[in-house]
């Protein structure tokens, strides 16, 4: 098992390299699970919403899975409401889902809409509601 210091360093390094787009996160077949392959290892990150039955509250559990070069489990790190793990998960998700390009395309499309087109789209959406 990794020491707390190494876990913090790993999370920090992954987050920094992800922000600089030096790590490529990809979607997996499991929804909400993202994978980054390194030269001789890999890492998977996921998030589960858990419920504390006694308090009746939900919390987020982030799971970082460290894999060897053969894709076998080396270690698994679970945290609850940890800001750095949440940030890593969100950055990995955005990269895997190509969020920057999707948002950029949306902004370009919205900027290219003229007032007439915009009113037409609004009218088509609202027209069925008025009947």
C-alpha positions in Angstrom: 0.0 0.0 0.0 1.2 3.5 -0.9 2.1 5.9 1.9 -0.2 9.0 2.3 2.8 11.2 1.1 3.2 9.2 -2.1 -0.6 9.2 -2.7 -0.7 13.0 -2.4 2.4 13.4 -4.7 0.8 11.0 -7.3 -2.5 12.9 -7.3 -0.8 16.2 -7.5 1.5 15.1 -10.4 -1.4 13.6 -12.3 -3.4 16.7 -11.9 -0.6 19.0 -13.0 0.2 16.9 -16.1 -3.5 16.7 -16.9 -3.9 20.5 -16.7 -0.9 20.9 -19.0 -2.5 18.3 -21.4 0.6 16.0 -21.0 -1.5 13.0 -20.1 -4.2 11.8 -22.4 -7.3 10.6 -20.5 -9.8 8.4 -22.4 -13.3 7.1 -21.8 -13.6 3.4 -20.9 -16.6 1.1 -21.5 -17.7 1.9 -18.0 -19.6 5.1 -17.7 -17.8 7.7 -15.6 -14.5 5.8 -15.6 -11.5 7.4 -17.3 -8.1 5.9 -18.1 -4.7 7.3 -18.7 -1.9 5.1 -20.1 1.7 5.8 -19.3 4.7 4.0 -20.7 4.8 1.1 -18.2 1.7 1.7 -16.2 -1.7 3.2 -16.2 -4.2 4.9 -14.0 -8.0 4.8 -13.9 -10.2 7.3 -12.0 -13.9 7.1 -11.2 -16.5 8.6 -8.9 -19.3 6.9 -7.1 -22.1 8.6 -5.1 -22.5 6.8 -1.8 -25.2 7.3 0.8 -24.6 7.4 4.5 -27.6 5.5 5.8 -27.4 6.8 9.3 -27.1 10.5 8.4 -29.2 10.2 5.2 -26.6 12.2 3.3 -24.9 11.5 -0.1 -21.1 11.9 -0.6 -18.7 11.4 -3.5 -16.2 8.6 -3.3 -13.3 9.1 -5.9 -11.3 6.0 -6.7 -7.9 6.1 -8.3 -6.7 2.7 -9.5 -3.0 2.2 -10.3 -2.3 -0.4 -12.9 0.9 -2.0 -14.0 2.1 -2.4 -17.6 -0.2 -5.4 -18.1 -3.3 -3.7 -16.8 -3.3 -5.5 -13.5 -4.3 -3.8 -10.3 -1.3 -2.5 -8.3 -3.1 -0.3 -5.8 -6.5 1.4 -5.3 -6.9 4.7 -3.6 -10.3 5.7 -2.3 -11.1 9.2 -1.0 -14.3 10.8 0.2 -14.9 14.5 -0.7 -11.2 15.1 -1.3 -10.8 18.3 -3.3 -7.6 17.2 -5.1 -9.1 13.9 -6.2 -12.3 15.7 -7.3 -10.3 18.1 -9.3 -8.4 15.3 -11.0 -11.6 13.4 -11.8 -13.2 16.6 -13.3 -10.1 17.4 -15.4 -9.8 13.8 -16.6 -13.5 13.7 -17.4 -13.3 17.0 -19.4 -10.3 15.8 -21.3 -11.8 12.4 -22.1 -15.2 13.9 -23.1 -13.4 16.5 -25.3 -15.2 19.2 -23.3 -13.1 22.2 -24.5 -13.8 21.4 -28.2 -17.5 20.8 -27.6 -17.9 24.1 -25.7 -15.8 26.0 -28.3 -18.1 24.6 -31.1 -21.2 25.6 -29.1 -19.8 29.1 -28.6 -18.9 29.4 -32.3 -22.4 28.3 -33.3 -24.1 30.6 -30.8 -22.0 33.6 -32.0 -22.8 32.9 -35.7 -26.6 32.9 -35.0 -28.2 36.0 -36.2 -31.1 37.6 -34.3 -33.6 36.4 -36.9 -32.3 32.8 -36.6 -32.3 33.0 -32.9 -35.9 34.2 -32.8 -36.9 31.4 -35.2 -35.3 28.8 -33.0 -37.0 30.2 -29.9 -40.4 30.3 -31.8 -40.1 26.7 -32.8 -39.3 25.6 -29.2 -42.1 27.7 -27.7 -44.8 27.2 -30.4 -45.9 23.7 -29.2 -46.2 25.0 -25.7 -48.6 27.8 -26.7 -51.1 25.3 -28.2 
